[in-house]
Amino acid sequence: MQTVVLCPGQGAQAIGMAKSWCETNAQARSTFEVADAIFKQGPHASTLSELAWNGPAGVLHRTDVSQPALYTAGVACARALGIESFGSILAIAGLSLGEYTALHLAGAFTFEDGLRLVIERGRLMQSAAEASKGGMIALIGADEASAQAVCEAASEGEVLVPANYNAPGQIVLSGHASACERANTVASEKGLRAAMLTVAGAFHSPLMQGAAQGMEQALAQTHFSPLSREVWSNVTAQPHNNADLDLIRKRLVEQLVSPVRWSQSCANLIASLNSRALREGTIFHELAPGTVLRGLMKRIDRATEVLSHDQPA
């Protein structure tokens, strides 16, 4: 049996995330215990597990909390599942923050080093968001050309760029809050549905440049090992070069200010499996929390079924 592993990103967090895995599996529980010891060195009064399992929601949804919580939940789920027992893992892909989960599972860095990176990433992104008046808006029914046209019409000299290519017909724009508000009007004029997102700031846009500079330093100070498995890059929608560790670091820096090409990554990954005659018999597994990636896959490639593991079976 062959496996592809999908790792969720920010937006999948929810109160109670991975709690049932920790209640039923010692490896998952110990993963959160290690994370709690590292997380408590930061500014938060509560442990990571307390925030992940009990909230409050307003704190859990903060970028500097949700990112380490998502990373820890994904790794805890993978350990509890024993993904090695699923068979040969052909590829791993993670949406935005989930790329760190994917890289850890491929052996790029230890769980602890990855958690420290993710904590720093969340802190830097939260800080950059608070320093700029940014926002994000989802376009429904848009393709890349129409999304770009909305940006050009609504930017008026401010930052407004495509930030997330989630699935066909679902593209998120990111930039200054006022530009996002204008995009709402422009989208309607172009026959597109739009919805303002409740987020801390303009993620995956030039307004995250300060966070990118900080992450460049953090990544340079972290030990990386060659990847043992294929991991797909959000920036290029292609696999990382398993042995070029400096290039992997560079892509992770670029990811903060570049669009997340999730739809293209999944389509290219499936095409790659088909070209290698590996698609038949390959099962896609989505780690906890949530079922967001399964929902997106239904729009990307309806023939590809994803098994979600939000809760133990």
C-alpha positions as CSV (number, residue, x, y, z in Angstrom):
1,M,0.0,0.0,0.0
2,Q,1.2,3.5,-0.8
3,T,0.4,6.7,1.0
4,V,0.3,10.5,0.6
5,V,0.1,12.6,3.8
6,L,-1.5,16.0,3.9
7,C,-0.9,18.4,6.8
8,P,-3.4,21.2,7.6
9,G,-2.5,24.8,8.0
10,Q,-3.9,27.9,9.8
11,G,-7.6,28.0,9.8
12,A,-8.1,24.4,10.7
13,Q,-7.6,25.0,14.4
14,A,-10.5,24.4,16.8
15,I,-11.0,24.1,20.5
16,G,-10.4,20.4,21.4
17,M,-8.0,19.8,18.6
18,A,-6.2,16.4,18.9
19,K,-7.5,16.0,22.5
20,S,-9.1,12.7,21.7
21,W,-5.8,11.4,20.2
22,C,-4.0,12.3,23.5
23,E,-6.7,10.7,25.6
24,T,-6.3,7.4,23.7
25,N,-2.6,7.3,22.7
26,A,0.5,7.7,24.8
27,Q,2.7,9.0,21.9
28,A,0.3,11.7,21.1
29,R,0.0,12.7,24.8
30,S,3.8,12.8,25.2
31,T,4.0,15.0,22.0
32,F,1.9,17.6,23.7
33,E,3.8,17.3,27.0
34,V,7.1,18.1,25.2
35,A,5.4,21.0,23.4
36,D,4.0,22.3,26.7
37,A,7.5,22.4,28.1
38,I,8.8,24.4,25.2
39,F,5.8,26.7,24.8
40,K,5.8,27.7,28.5
41,Q,9.1,29.4,27.9
42,G,7.2,32.1,26.0
43,P,4.9,34.9,27.1
44,H,1.7,32.9,27.4
45,A,0.4,32.1,30.9
46,S,-1.4,28.9,29.8
47,T,0.1,25.7,28.4
48,L,-0.3,24.9,24.7
49,S,-2.5,21.9,25.5
50,E,-4.8,24.0,27.7
51,L,-5.2,26.6,24.9
52,A,-5.7,23.9,22.2
53,W,-8.2,21.9,24.2
54,N,-10.0,24.6,26.2
55,G,-9.4,27.9,24.5
56,P,-10.6,30.6,24.8
57,A,-11.1,30.8,21.0
58,G,-9.9,34.3,20.8
59,V,-6.5,33.2,22.1
60,L,-6.3,30.0,20.1
61,H,-7.0,31.8,16.9
62,R,-4.1,34.2,17.5
63,T,-1.4,33.4,14.9
64,D,1.3,32.9,17.6
65,V,-0.8,30.3,19.3
66,S,-2.6,28.5,16.4
67,Q,0.6,27.8,14.5
68,P,2.4,25.8,17.3
69,A,-0.9,24.2,18.2
70,L,-1.5,23.0,14.6
71,Y,2.1,21.7,14.2
72,T,1.9,19.8,17.5
73,A,-1.6,18.4,16.7
74,G,-0.4,17.2,13.3
75,V,2.7,15.4,14.7
76,A,0.7,14.0,17.6
77,C,-1.8,12.5,15.1
78,A,0.9,11.1,12.9
79,R,2.6,9.4,15.8
80,A,-0.7,8.0,17.1
81,L,-1.6,6.7,13.7
82,G,1.8,5.2,13.2
83,I,1.9,6.5,9.6
84,E,4.9,4.3,8.9
85,S,2.6,1.3,9.1
86,F,0.4,2.7,6.3
87,G,2.9,1.5,3.7
88,S,5.3,3.4,1.5
89,I,4.9,7.2,1.9
90,L,5.3,8.6,-1.6
91,A,4.9,12.3,-0.7
92,I,3.9,14.7,2.0
93,A,2.4,18.1,1.5
94,G,1.3,20.8,4.0
95,L,-0.8,23.9,3.5
96,S,1.3,27.0,4.6
97,L,2.1,26.3,8.2
98,G,1.5,22.6,7.4
99,E,4.7,22.6,5.3
100,Y,6.6,22.6,8.6
101,T,4.8,19.5,9.8
102,A,5.5,17.9,6.4
103,L,9.2,18.7,6.6
104,H,9.5,17.3,10.2
105,L,7.8,14.1,9.1
106,A,10.3,13.9,6.3
107,G,13.2,14.2,8.7
108,A,14.3,17.8,8.0
109,F,14.4,18.7,11.7
110,T,13.5,17.3,15.1
111,F,10.0,17.9,16.5
112,E,11.5,20.3,19.1
113,D,13.4,22.3,16.6
114,G,10.4,22.5,14.3
115,L,8.2,23.6,17.2
116,R,10.7,26.4,18.0
117,L,10.6,27.5,14.4
118,V,6.9,27.5,14.3
119,I,6.6,29.4,17.5
120,E,9.0,32.1,16.1
121,R,7.1,32.1,12.8
122,G,3.8,32.7,14.6
123,R,5.3,35.4,16.7
124,L,6.9,37.2,13.8
125,M,3.7,37.0,11.7
126,Q,1.5,38.2,14.6
127,S,4.0,41.1,15.1
128,A,4.0,42.0,11.3
129,A,0.2,41.8,11.3
130,E,-0.1,44.2,14.2
131,A,2.4,46.6,12.6
132,S,0.4,46.9,9.4
133,K,-3.3,47.5,8.7
134,G,-3.8,44.4,6.6
135,G,-6.6,41.9,5.8
136,M,-7.6,39.1,3.5
137,I,-10.6,38.5,1.3
138,A,-11.8,35.3,-0.4
139,L,-13.0,35.3,-4.0
140,I,-15.4,32.6,-5.0
141,G,-15.6,31.7,-8.6
142,A,-12.3,33.4,-9.6
143,D,-9.4,32.0,-11.6
144,E,-5.9,33.3,-11.5
145,A,-6.5,35.9,-14.2
146,S,-9.7,37.3,-12.7
147,A,-8.1,37.4,-9.3
148,Q,-5.2,39.4,-10.7
149,A,-7.6,41.7,-12.4
150,V,-9.4,42.4,-9.1
151,C,-6.0,43.2,-7.5
152,E,-5.1,45.6,-10.3
153,A,-8.4,47.4,-10.2
154,A,-8.6,47.7,-6.4
155,S,-5.1,48.2,-5.2
156,E,-4.8,52.0,-6.0
157,G,-1.2,52.0,-5.0
158,E,-1.6,49.9,-1.9
159,V,-0.6,46.2,-1.5
160,L,-3.2,43.7,-2.8
161,V,-2.0,40.3,-4.1
162,P,-3.3,36.8,-4.5
163,A,-2.2,34.9,-1.4
164,N,-3.8,31.5,-1.4
165,Y,-4.8,29.4,-4.4
166,N,-6.8,27.0,-2.3
167,A,-8.8,25.2,-5.0
168,P,-10.3,25.9,-8.4
169,G,-12.7,28.8,-7.9
170,Q,-11.4,29.7,-4.5
171,I,-8.6,32.3,-4.3
172,V,-7.8,34.5,-1.3
173,L,-6.4,38.0,-1.7
174,S,-4.2,39.7,0.8
175,G,-3.0,43.3,1.4
176,H,-3.9,46.6,3.0
177,A,-7.3,46.5,4.7
178,S,-8.6,49.4,2.6
179,A,-7.6,47.7,-0.6
180,C,-9.4,44.5,0.5
181,E,-12.5,46.6,1.1
182,R,-12.2,48.0,-2.4
183,A,-11.7,44.5,-3.8
184,N,-15.0,43.5,-2.2
185,T,-16.8,46.1,-4.4
186,V,-14.7,45.3,-7.5
187,A,-15.3,41.6,-7.2
188,S,-19.1,42.2,-7.1
189,E,-18.9,44.4,-10.2
190,K,-17.0,41.5,-12.0
191,G,-19.7,39.0,-11.0
192,L,-17.6,37.3,-8.3
193,R,-18.6,36.5,-4.8
194,A,-16.3,37.8,-2.1
195,A,-16.1,37.4,1.7
196,M,-13.8,39.3,4.0
197,L,-11.9,36.9,6.3
198,T,-11.4,37.3,10.0
199,V,-7.6,37.2,10.2
200,A,-4.9,39.1,12.1
201,G,-3.3,40.5,9.0
202,A,-2.2,40.3,5.3
203,F,-0.5,36.9,5.3
204,H,1.5,35.7,2.3
205,S,1.9,39.3,1.0
206,P,4.7,41.9,1.0
207,L,3.3,43.2,4.3
208,M,4.9,40.1,5.9
209,Q,8.4,41.2,4.8
210,G,9.5,41.9,8.3
211,A,8.4,38.4,9.4
212,A,10.3,36.9,6.4
213,Q,13.5,38.6,7.5
214,G,13.2,37.3,11.0
215,M,12.5,33.8,9.8
216,E,15.6,33.9,7.6
217,Q,17.7,34.3,10.7
218,A,15.8,31.6,12.7
219,L,16.0,29.1,9.8
220,A,19.7,29.7,9.3
221,Q,20.3,28.9,13.0
222,T,18.3,25.6,12.8
223,H,20.0,22.3,11.9
224,F,18.4,20.7,8.8
225,S,18.9,17.2,7.5
226,P,18.3,15.8,4.0
227,L,14.7,14.8,3.4
228,S,13.9,11.2,3.5
229,R,10.7,11.7,1.6
230,E,9.3,13.9,-1.1
231,V,7.8,17.1,0.3
232,W,6.0,19.6,-1.9
233,S,6.7,23.3,-1.7
234,N,3.9,25.9,-1.4
235,V,5.9,28.4,-3.3
236,T,6.8,26.4,-6.4
237,A,4.0,23.7,-6.4
238,Q,6.9,21.2,-7.0
239,P,8.8,18.9,-4.7
240,H,11.7,20.3,-2.7
241,N,15.2,19.3,-3.6
242,N,15.7,16.7,-0.8
243,A,19.4,17.5,-0.4
244,D,19.6,21.3,-1.0
245,L,19.0,22.4,2.6
246,D,19.8,26.1,1.9
247,L,17.2,26.1,-0.9
248,I,14.6,24.6,1.4
249,R,15.3,27.3,3.9
250,K,15.0,29.9,1.2
251,R,11.6,28.6,0.0
252,L,10.3,28.8,3.6
253,V,11.3,32.4,3.8
254,E,9.7,33.1,0.4
255,Q,6.5,31.4,1.6
256,L,5.7,34.2,4.0
257,V,5.5,36.8,1.2
258,S,4.5,34.6,-1.7
259,P,1.1,33.0,-2.7
260,V,0.4,29.5,-1.3
261,R,-0.1,27.4,-4.4
262,W,-2.0,24.5,-2.8
263,S,-4.4,23.8,-5.7
264,Q,-1.5,23.6,-8.1
265,S,0.6,21.5,-5.7
266,C,-2.1,18.9,-5.3
267,A,-2.8,18.8,-9.0
268,N,0.9,18.4,-9.8
269,L,1.3,15.8,-7.2
270,I,-1.5,13.7,-8.6
271,A,-0.2,14.1,-12.1
272,S,3.2,13.0,-10.9
273,L,1.8,9.9,-9.4
274,N,-0.1,9.2,-12.6
275,S,3.1,9.6,-14.7
276,R,4.9,7.1,-12.5
277,A,2.0,4.7,-12.6
278,L,1.7,5.1,-8.8
279,R,-1.8,6.6,-8.5
280,E,-3.7,3.3,-8.3
281,G,-3.7,2.0,-4.7
282,T,-2.3,5.2,-3.2
283,I,-4.4,6.5,-0.3
284,F,-4.3,10.2,0.8
285,H,-4.4,10.8,4.6
286,E,-5.2,14.1,6.2
287,L,-3.7,14.6,9.7
288,A,-5.6,16.3,12.5
289,P,-7.2,18.7,13.1
290,G,-10.2,19.1,10.9
291,T,-11.2,18.1,7.4
292,V,-10.3,21.3,5.5
293,L,-7.9,19.6,3.1
294,R,-10.4,16.8,2.3
295,G,-12.9,19.5,1.3
296,L,-10.4,21.3,-0.9
297,M,-9.4,18.1,-2.6
298,K,-13.0,17.5,-3.7
299,R,-12.7,20.7,-5.7
300,I,-9.2,20.1,-6.9
301,D,-9.6,16.4,-8.1
302,R,-12.9,14.7,-7.3
303,A,-11.4,11.3,-8.1
304,T,-9.0,11.6,-5.2
305,E,-10.5,10.5,-1.9
306,V,-8.9,11.8,1.3
307,L,-9.2,10.0,4.7
308,S,-9.3,12.6,7.4
309,H,-8.1,11.8,11.0
310,D,-9.5,14.6,13.1
311,Q,-10.6,11.9,15.6
312,P,-9.4,8.4,16.3
313,A,-11.4,5.8,14.3
